[in-house]
């Protein structure tokens, strides 16, 4: 697989999400809504007959990059956790955090 076949759709996704997100922010709508909308638009490209942008090999490569991105985001969130604030909020924060991990994990493993 040539590098540009993966980098071109990735650049399209990043450019479209940033452009629509900034446009939504200027209108007064949260930027994340624009990014979600751009994800829906990019996802609809797959329904166009004979399109050459999102081929199965590109989708596999994007899926791999997405998994790496999730791990990096989770690692970054862990680094930004302030244990002093967690101790101040007490048992409620710990219960919510544990349930936030255990419930989705149990749901996925069922």
C-alpha positions in Angstrom: 0.0 0.0 0.0 1.3 3.4 -0.9 1.6 5.9 1.9 -0.5 8.6 0.2 -3.5 6.2 0.0 -3.7 6.4 3.8 -2.5 9.9 4.4 -4.9 11.5 1.9 -8.0 10.3 3.6 -6.5 11.1 7.0 -5.7 14.6 5.8 -9.3 14.9 4.5 -10.7 13.9 7.9 -8.5 16.2 9.9 -9.1 19.2 7.5 -12.8 18.7 7.3 -13.3 18.2 11.1 -11.2 21.3 12.0 -12.9 23.5 9.3 -16.4 22.5 10.3 -15.5 22.6 14.0 -14.2 26.2 13.8 -17.2 27.2 11.7 -19.5 25.9 14.3 -17.6 27.7 17.1 -17.9 31.0 15.3 -21.6 30.5 15.0 -21.8 29.8 18.8 -22.3 26.0 18.6 -19.8 23.8 20.4 -16.9 22.8 18.2 -17.2 19.1 19.0 -20.7 19.1 17.4 -19.0 20.2 14.1 -16.4 17.5 14.5 -19.1 14.9 15.0 -21.0 16.2 11.9 -17.8 16.0 9.9 -17.4 12.4 11.0 -20.8 11.6 9.7 -20.1 13.3 6.4 -16.8 11.4 6.0 -18.6 8.1 6.9 -21.2 8.8 4.1 -18.4 8.8 1.6 -18.3 5.0 1.8 -21.8 4.9 0.3 -20.8 6.5 -2.9 -20.5 3.9 -5.6 -17.0 3.4 -7.1 -15.3 5.8 -4.8 -11.6 5.4 -4.4 -11.0 7.3 -1.1 -12.1 4.9 1.6 -11.1 1.5 0.3 -11.0 -1.5 2.7 -7.3 -1.3 3.1 -7.5 2.4 4.0 -10.3 1.7 6.5 -8.1 -0.9 8.1 -5.2 1.5 8.3 -7.4 4.3 9.8 -8.8 1.7 12.3 -5.3 0.9 13.4 -4.4 4.6 13.8 -7.7 5.2 15.7 -6.8 2.5 18.2 -3.4 4.0 18.8 -5.1 7.4 19.2 -7.4 6.0 21.9 -4.5 4.6 23.8 -2.7 8.0 23.7 -5.8 9.9 24.8 -6.3 7.5 27.7 -2.7 7.8 28.7 -2.9 11.6 28.5 -6.0 11.7 30.6 -4.3 9.5 33.2 -1.3 11.9 33.3 -3.6 14.9 33.8 -5.4 13.3 36.8 -4.9 15.3 39.9 -5.0 12.8 42.9 -5.4 15.7 45.4 -8.7 16.7 43.8 -9.8 13.0 43.7 -9.1 12.7 47.4 -11.1 16.0 48.0 -14.2 14.7 46.2 -14.0 11.5 48.2 -15.8 8.2 47.7 -18.2 9.5 45.1 -15.4 10.1 42.6 -13.9 6.7 43.2 -17.3 4.9 42.8 -18.1 6.8 39.6 -14.6 6.1 38.2 -14.7 2.4 39.0 -18.2 2.0 37.6 -17.2 3.9 34.5 -14.6 1.2 33.8 -16.3 -1.9 35.1 -19.7 -1.4 33.5 -18.5 -0.9 29.9 -16.0 -3.7 30.3 -18.7 -6.1 31.6 -21.0 -5.0 28.8 -18.3 -5.6 26.2 -17.4 -9.1 27.6 -21.0 -10.4 27.9 
